[in-house]
Amino acid sequence: MGVDEEVQNIYYSIYNINLTLVNLDQGLGQLVDGMNFGLGVFDQHVNMVVGKVNDVQNNVNSKLTLFPSEWVYLFVLMFIVLVLLGLVGYLLYYIVNYILNRHDRYEEYRMWYLKNVMKQDIDDWEEDDEFAEGFYSLSDDTPPPTYSEYVQTADLYANYHDEVEAQRKSNQFSSRIGRPRGTGKEYNTLI
């Protein structure tokens, strides 16, 4: 190998390096151009958003100039606070009143229950001085029920249900669950 061949090899190596650098430069140029285009579009969108935000800010500022000065806002805020304090005060009064009058409410509900549910005459009840005003109870002369009274009440309950069951069994067509359907006229009357 001679010096000329070595120089030729160095020349080819430098040429290949130069060619690689030119290709790299062209690729980076295209990449930068693509990025510039994308960033340009992004920059346009950002400028549009900034313009819209500035328009909103200008509109808000123009509307705020139409409103009166700060004392009106403070007055409105104070009025709202006073209304809320009044509401809180009323609710506290209502809660305390509800707690203090619980016995009267209990008595009212109890009388309603006795009158409407138990169907008892309220005039049979008399006021008991041992309890708070308005609290009614049975007279102290009324003894507690005896065992025979409990048994009698249970017998009444059992007899009532026996009568209901007997009526149900006597009319076999009143309910068809587990019973014969009937034939002829009886069946047609059920439909």
C-alpha positions in Angstrom: 0.0 0.0 0.0 1.3 3.2 -1.0 0.9 6.7 0.2 -1.4 7.5 -2.6 -3.8 4.7 -1.6 -3.7 5.9 2.0 -4.5 9.4 0.9 -7.3 8.0 -1.3 -8.7 6.0 1.7 -8.6 9.1 3.9 -10.3 11.1 1.2 -13.1 8.5 0.9 -13.5 8.4 4.7 -13.7 12.2 4.9 -16.1 12.2 1.9 -18.4 9.6 3.7 -18.3 11.6 6.9 -19.1 14.7 4.9 -22.0 12.9 3.2 -23.3 11.6 6.6 -23.1 15.1 8.1 -25.0 16.6 5.0 -27.7 13.9 5.4 -27.9 14.6 9.1 -28.1 18.3 8.5 -30.9 17.9 5.9 -32.8 15.5 8.3 -32.5 18.0 11.2 -33.5 20.8 8.9 -36.7 19.0 8.0 -37.3 18.1 11.6 -36.9 21.7 12.7 -39.2 22.9 9.9 -41.8 20.4 11.0 -41.4 21.5 14.6 -41.6 25.1 13.6 -44.8 24.4 11.7 -46.3 22.6 14.7 -45.2 25.2 17.1 -46.5 28.0 14.8 -50.0 26.4 14.9 -49.7 26.0 18.7 -48.6 29.6 19.0 -51.6 30.7 16.9 -54.0 28.8 19.1 -52.4 30.2 22.3 -52.7 33.7 20.8 -56.4 33.1 20.1 -57.0 31.9 23.7 -55.1 34.9 25.0 -57.3 37.2 22.9 -60.5 35.6 24.2 -59.3 35.8 27.8 -58.5 39.5 27.2 -62.0 40.0 25.7 -63.6 38.4 28.8 -61.4 40.5 31.1 -62.3 43.7 29.2 -66.1 42.7 29.4 -65.9 42.1 33.1 -64.0 45.3 33.7 -66.6 47.3 31.7 -69.5 45.6 33.6 -67.8 46.3 36.9 -67.6 50.0 36.2 -71.4 50.1 35.9 -71.8 48.8 39.5 -71.7 51.2 42.5 -68.8 51.5 44.9 -67.6 49.2 47.6 -70.0 50.4 50.3 -73.0 48.9 48.5 -71.3 45.5 48.4 -70.5 45.7 52.1 -74.1 46.7 52.8 -75.5 43.7 50.8 -73.0 41.4 52.5 -74.0 42.7 56.0 -77.6 42.3 55.1 -77.1 38.7 54.1 -75.1 38.0 57.3 -77.9 39.5 59.4 -80.5 37.4 57.6 -78.5 34.3 58.2 -78.0 35.2 61.9 -81.7 35.8 62.2 -82.4 32.4 60.7 -79.9 30.7 63.1 -81.5 32.5 66.0 -85.0 31.4 64.9 -83.8 27.8 64.6 -82.2 27.8 68.0 -85.4 29.2 69.5 -87.4 26.5 67.7 -85.1 23.7 69.0 -85.3 25.0 72.6 -89.0 25.4 72.4 -89.4 21.9 70.9 -87.3 20.5 73.8 -89.2 22.4 76.5 -92.6 21.5 75.2 -92.0 17.8 74.6 -94.4 16.8 77.4 -97.3 18.8 75.9 -96.6 17.3 72.5 -96.5 13.8 73.9 -99.8 14.4 75.7 -101.4 15.7 72.5 -100.2 12.7 70.5 -101.3 10.3 73.2 -104.8 11.9 73.3 -105.0 11.7 69.6 -104.0 8.0 69.7 -106.5 7.2 72.4 -109.3 9.0 70.6 -108.6 7.8 67.0 -106.9 4.4 67.4 -108.1 3.1 70.7 -111.5 4.7 70.2 -111.7 5.7 73.9 -113.6 8.6 75.2 -111.2 11.2 76.4 -113.7 12.4 79.0 -113.0 9.2 81.0 -109.5 10.5 81.7 -108.8 12.9 84.5 -105.9 15.2 85.2 -103.3 13.8 87.6 -101.8 16.5 89.9 -98.6 14.5 90.4 -97.5 15.1 86.8 -96.9 18.3 84.8 -99.8 20.4 83.7 -101.8 18.8 80.9 -100.6 15.3 81.6 -103.6 12.9 81.8 -103.7 9.4 83.2 -106.2 7.0 84.5 -107.5 7.5 87.9 -105.5 6.0 90.7 -108.6 4.1 91.7 -108.2 1.9 88.6 -106.5 -1.4 89.6 -104.2 -3.2 87.2 -105.8 -6.0 85.2 -105.9 -9.4 86.9 -104.9 -12.8 85.4 -108.5 -13.7 84.7 -108.9 -10.5 82.7 -105.8 -11.3 80.6 -107.2 -14.8 80.0 -110.6 -13.4 79.1 -109.0 -11.0 76.6 -107.0 -13.9 75.1 -110.1 -16.0 74.8 -111.9 -13.1 73.0 -109.0 -12.9 70.5 -109.0 -16.7 69.9 -112.8 -16.8 69.6 -112.7 -14.0 67.0 -110.1 -15.8 64.9 -112.0 -19.1 65.2 -115.2 -17.3 63.9 -113.3 -15.8 61.0 -111.8 -19.2 60.1 -115.2 -20.8 60.3 -116.7 -18.2 58.0 -113.9 -18.7 55.5 -114.4 -22.5 55.5 -118.2 -22.2 55.1 -117.8 -20.3 51.9 -115.5 -22.5 49.8 -115.6 -20.1 46.8 -114.4 -17.0 48.6 -110.8 -18.0 48.0 -109.7 -20.5 45.4 -106.2 -21.2 46.8 -105.9 -24.9 47.7 -109.7 -25.5 47.1 -111.7 -27.0 44.3 -112.5 -24.5 41.6 -116.2 -25.4 41.4 -118.3 -26.4 38.4 -121.1 -24.9 36.4 -122.8 -21.9 37.9 -120.5 -21.6 40.9 -117.4 -21.4 38.7 -119.0 -18.8 36.4 -119.9 -16.5 39.3 -116.2 -16.4 40.3 -115.2 -15.0 36.9 
